[in-house]
Amino acid sequence: MEVTGVEFSNVDTMYDWELLDEANGFKRVRLFSGEAVHQLSADRLVKRLDEVLNEIRPQVVAIPGWSDRCSLAAMRWCCFNGVPTVMMSETTAWDFQRHWLKEAVKRRLLKLCGAGLVGGRAHAEYLQLLGFSPSNIFTGYDAVDNHHFSANTAELRHHAPELRSQHQLPENFFLASARFVPKKNLSRLIQAYSDYRKAASHAIESSGQGELWDLVLLGDGPLRGSLEAEVTALGLSGHVMMPGFKQYDELPIFYALARVFVHASTTEQWGLVVNEAMASGLPVIVSNRCGCVHELVEEGVNGYRFDPMKVEQLAQLMFCCTQPSTDLSAMAQAAQNRVSEWGVERFGSGLKQAVEAAMNAAKPSATFLNWLQIKLLLSQKERMST
């Protein structure tokens, strides 16, 4: 079966990724160039997608989620052309507060989908709550190119002294990589880091054991100014670094030189940066509000879990990681071993199973209520995006 990827736009207002034009083994069709999706009217978006899908005539369509106009437009086309769909979802029942009316709307909408592809257990459970049969839900959605991170970081570690000097990085540091937005919880991470330094300094003074690590925050966003002010107020200016947003090919440098990775989000459907860090051979400290935590983080084996609202809990885990009694090498190897099961091969296998299940399921049957529901949702999303 030939695979065609439909890219809605080459403009991303959320991330400053470099533009990649190659398709790497599959056909790629771009709907709009130089225009962000949120700038487009719903009618224009739907018309252009209809043109492309009418030309491709896919046997099945895999749709990433149901919460934006792009996904809704794709569901609309599939619904009225009798084409099976795979719903790719990383939503959990607890990542946001739920309302019965919105949940009822979702259940009706998702009846049009033949199969689901999810990241892990929590996402599968949510699809079941929305009416999916367990036999039509498959895992593998949240994966990264493990080889890119494992192979590159292994090579880069041979050149650690030069790279540290070149990028002005300390000998030992915790690493975080996230957008500087509220849900990433970076303010509490900085507070926890400040508390960790106080505890570690006291331990070194009293027993001569332990180390003082620095903190490196990769990323950028609207909270940068307030985070920088907080670092200054806490007297951490020489110990917290914010090198900015890094491109995909640059990330292995920071993973290779870090000692432990921290992901502190208050809500996170999955957290692919955790996959990247573990594939790079890093122990991880991950918020228990991240969708990946139950699948990837084995408590005390390859990392730790914590409540993102409890600064003292995170500070204690950071302190624990810097103590001589903690075998970080063993944890790093365990992390790499664990995430090896969550590579692109898992995604490909899960998607294949989901596609087959969707094609064997009953074809979506369009009704006037389906048409009206999708039309209303598209209009609502359009108002929200302008």
N, C-alpha and C positions, 0 to 999 in steps of 0.2 A: 504494500500500500504506500503510495507516495504521500509525503508529509509536506504541507504548506503552512508556513507561519504567517499570520496576518498581524502586521505592526500598525498600530493606529497613527502614530506620529513619531518623528525623530526628535521631538522637543520634549524634555522632561523637566518640569518646573520644580520637582522635589529633589532630584539628585543631579549633580553636575558631571555625569558620566561622559566620557569621550564617545563620539559617534563611531559605531562599528558598522560597516556596510556589508561585510561578508556574512554569508548565511551558514557556513560550516556544515555542508552536507544536506541541506534541505532548501526548498524554495521559499523565499521570503517576499511578501508583497506589502508595500507601505502605502497606507491610505492618504496621509497628508504629510507634507514636508514644510518645515519652518513655521508650523502653527501648533500650539499646544491644544490638547483635546478639550480642555475646559473653555477655550475661546470659541469653539465651534457650536453652532446651533444643533439641536437634536435632529431637526429635519435634514440638515446637511450631512451629519454623521451617519444617519440611518440610510440615506440615499446612496452615499458612497460605499458603505459596507454592503448594501444590497447588490450594487453593481459588481463588486468584486466576488462575492459569494455566488452570484448567479453565473459568473464566468468560470469560477473554480469548480462548482457543483460538487462539494465535498460529500462523502458518504457518511461522515460523522464529524461533529465539531466539539472540541474541548474548550470550555469557557472558564477563564479564571475569575471565579466569584460571581456575585449577583448584585454588588453594591454600587456599581457605576454605570454610566450610560453606554459605555462600550460593550459591557457584558449584556446589558438589557437589549441593546440593538442586535447582538448576535443571537440571543434567545428568541427574539422576535422573528428573525429570518428563519431559524430552525423550526420554530413552531408552525409557521405558515407555509413551510415547504416540506414538512414531514420528515425532517432530517434528525436522526438521533443525536443527543448531546451528552457529553461528559461534564459534570460540574466539578471543577477543581476548587477545593475549599480548604482553608486553614483557619476557619472560624470555630471558636469554642462557645459553649453555653455561658461561660463566665467572663469572657474578655470585655464585654460591655453589659450595662444594665438592659434587661430585655422587657419588652412590653407586649402583652398578649395580642394586640391588634396587628402589630408589625410581624409578630411570629406567624399569625394566621395568614397574612399576605405572603410571607415567604413559603409557607407550606403549599399554598396553591400554585405559586410560581414554580417551585421545584418539582411539582408533579410532572412538569414537562421534560424533566431530565431522566435519562435512562440509567445512568450510573454516576458514581462519585469517586473522585481521586483526592485523597486527603493526606495530611502530613503524618498524623498519628492517632492514638487512641481517643484523645479528647475531641478531636475534629470528627472522627467517625461517630462518636456518641452524639454529637450535636446534629449531624445529618440524620441519624436515626430518630432523634426527637422531632425533626422536621418532616418525617415520613418516609425516609429511604429504607429500603430493605437492607439488612446487614450483608446479605449475599451479593449486593450490587455496590458495595463500598470497598475500595482498594487503597492501599497505602503506597507512599513513595513520592508524594508531591514535593515535599521540602527537601531538596538535595542540592549540593554544590559539586563542583569539579574537584573532588578530593585530591586527585593527582596534581593539579595545579598548585595546591597549597603544600602538600606533603613533599613533593619533589623539589620545589623551589626553595622552601624553607630549609630543607636538609642541605642544599648546596650553599645557600646564603650564610648558614651558620659557620661554614669554613672561613668566611671572610668577616666575621663579627667585629673585630677591632676596627677595621677600615670603615665598615658601614656605620658603626656607632659614631665615629669621628665625623663622617660625611653628613650624617643626619642629626648630629648633636643630641644623641640619645644616651641616657645613663646606663650604667652597668646592669642594674636590676630595676625593673619597673613592672607595675600592673598596667595592663592595656585595656582600653575600652574603645569601641568603634560604634558610633551612633549619630543620628541627626540630633542637633541641639534643639530639641522640642520637649515640652513638658513630660510626655509619657515615657521618655527615655530615662527620667529620674536622675539626671546627672548632678543636680544640686545635692541630693542625699548621698550620692556616691562621693562627692567632694567632701561632704561633712563626715562621712564614714572614714574616708582616707585621712582626714585631719585627726580623728579620734585614734585611728590605727597608729599614726606617727607618735602621738602622745604615749600610747601604751608601749610601743616598741622602744621608744627612747628611755622610758622608765625601766623596762626590762634590761636593756643594754647597760644602763647605769648601775643597776642592782646586781646583775649576774654576769654581765659581759657577754650574754648570748643574744642571738638574733641579729637582724639586719634592718636597716632603714631603706626601704625602696621608694622610688618615685612613682608618679602616675602620669600616663600618657593618654590623652583623649583625642582620638581621631574623629574628624567630622566637622560639621559647621551647621549654622542655622540661626534662627531669630534670637535664641537665648545666649548667644556667644558673649555679648556684652555683660549680661548679668552674671554669667558663670565666671568670667574673668574678674569681675568686681568681687565676687565671693572668694575666689582664690586669694586675691590681694588682702581682703579683710581678715582671712584666716591665717595670714602670714605664710602662704604656701607658694609664693611666686617663683621661688627657685626650684620647686619640687613637682609642680603640675605643669605639663607641657600640652599645648594644643596646636599641633602641626598643621591642622586644617583637613579638608577633604582629600582623600587619596584615591587615585584611580586603581582599577583592578590589578594591574601589573605591579603596582607599588605596594600593595597590601602585604605580600609575603615578607617584605623587609621588616616590617614592624612586628609581624607574628614571629618571625625568626629570632628577633632580639628580645622579645618580652619573656617574662617568667610565668605569669598567670594572666588569664583573660577574665574580665568582669563584665557581666551584662545585667543591668539593674532595673530594667523597665517595669513600670507599674502595670502595664498590660502589653502583651505581645503575642500575636497569633502563632508565631513560631520562633523566629530569631535565627536567621541563616548565618549571622556572624558567629554564632556559637559553633555551627558546623565548620566554618572556616578555621576558627581557632583550634578546634580539636583535631582537624585534619593536619594542622600545622604542628601538632604535638604539644599543645598547651593544656595544662589543667585549667578548669573553668569554675567560676563562681557565678551562678545563674539564679535570677529571681524566680520564685515559684509561680509567678504569673506569666511565665513564658510557655508557649505551647510545646516547645521542644524538651522541657525539663524532665518529663517522665520517660521519654524515649531515650534521651542521650546522657543525662547526668546520673551517674551511680554514686550515691552519697559516700564520701570518704574514699572512693576508689579512683574516679577520674576527676572529681571535683566536689562542689558543695552547692546546696540549695539554700535560699534564704527568703525571708519575707521582705519585699522591697520597701515597706513602710517603716521597718525597724533598722534605723541607722546603726544602733549598737550591735546588732546581729551581724551585719555586713562587716563592721569594723573588726569584730572578733575573728571572723573567717579570714580577713586579710592578714591579721596578726598571726593566725595559725599557719598560714601558708609560708610565712617568712621565718618560722622556727626551725632549728636544725633537726628536730624530731620528725618533721614532715618530709616524706620521701617524694619530692616533686618529680623526680625522674620516673619513678614507677607510675605516678599518676598521669604523667605526660604520655607514656606508652599506652596506658589503659585508655586514655582519651582517644588516641589515634586508632587503637584497635576497635573501640566501640563505634566510632563514626564511619569506619571503613564499610559498615553494612548499609550506610545511608548515602551512597554515591549516585551518580547519574544513571548507573545500570539499574538501580532500584526504581528510579523514576521511570525509565523506559519500560521496565517489566510491569510496573503498576499501571501505567497508561495503556499498555497493550491489553491488559486484562480488562480495564475499564471500557476501552473501545469495543472489545468483543462483547462485553455484557450489554452495553448500550445498543449495539446493533441487533442483539438477540431479544431485547426488550420491546414492548409494544411501542410503535411510533407515536410521537406526540400528536394529540388531536386538538387542533385549534378550535376555540369557541369564541363567541363574542365577548364573554367575560375575560378570557385570556387577552384578547386584543385590547380591551378597555383597560385592564390592569397594567399592561406593559406601557400603553400610551400615557397613562397617568403617572407612572413611575418615571418615565423618561422626562415628562414635563417637570416633575418635582425636582429631579436631579439637575435639570437645566437651570432652574431658578436658583438652586443651591450653588451652582458653579459660576454664576454671574454676579 
